[in-house]
Amino acid sequence: MDTSLQASPLTKEAVREWLIAHIAKVLTLPPADIDPTAPFERFGVDSVAAVDIALALEKKIGRTLDPTLLYHYPTIDKLAEHISSLKP
């Protein structure tokens, strides 16, 4: 599932779904095993993976993001809420 977030409304739900699918794919886990309220580190997301996820999200939404974003918003839900609140 590689849908663009640029083409759809940037809702918290859309960002959450993309993050779950992306992280599941990268970590080769079933999406159902990804808890959006759990810290990224629970899934084994280290600093390199965190930057990679931020860069992939940056490409999907079409705007520059801080590469340390996952440290400021340490769960999928918190990150999705932040991204959906960004002004276009």
N, C-alpha and C positions, 0 to 999 in steps of 0.2 A: 504494500500500500504506500504509494509515493505521491499522494495528492498534495497540491500546492495550497498553502494557506493564503497566498496572495489572491487567489481566485475566489475564495470563500470569505464570509465575514470572519473577522478575527475574534471569535468568541472564546471564552474560557474553555468551553466544551470542545471546540475544534482544535485548539492548541493542545489540550489534554489528550485528546485522541491521537493526534499526530505524535506527541512525545511518547505515549505508551507504545505505539506501533514502532517508532524509531528505536527506542531503547530495547524493546523486545527483539527486534531484528539484529541490532548490534551485539546484544548479549546472548543471542540465540536462546531466548526464553519464550514460552507462550505468553501472548499479551495478557491473558487472564492471571498470570503470575506477577504482573507488575501492579503493585499497590501505589496509587497516586498520592497517598498520604505518607508514604514511607520515605525516609531520607535517601537521596541518590546513592550514598555510600553503602546502603544495605544491598544494593544490586551490584556492588563492586565497581562503581563508577569512581575512577581515580582522577587525578588532575588532567591527564592527557585525554581521557574519555570525556571529561567535563568540557574541555575546550572544544573537542570535536563535536559534541552535542550542541554547544552554543553556536559554532560555525554552521552546522547543518540547519539549525533553526533560523539563523540569520539569512541564509540563502532562501529558505522557505517563505519567510515573511517579507523579504526584500528590503531589509534595513539593517544598519550596523548595530551590533550588540556587543556589550562588554564580554570578553572571553571568560571573565570570572563570574558570570551571571549565576551559575549553579551554586556558587558559594553564598551568594546573597539571597537566593530563593531555593532552599535545599530540598524541596519536594516538587513533584510534578504539579500538584495542585497550586502551590505557591508560585511556581514559575509561570504556569498557565494564567493565573490571575494577573500577574504583573504584565505579561506580554499582551493580554487582552485589554489592559488598561492604557497601553501606549497610544498616544495620539498619532493619526496618520500623517 
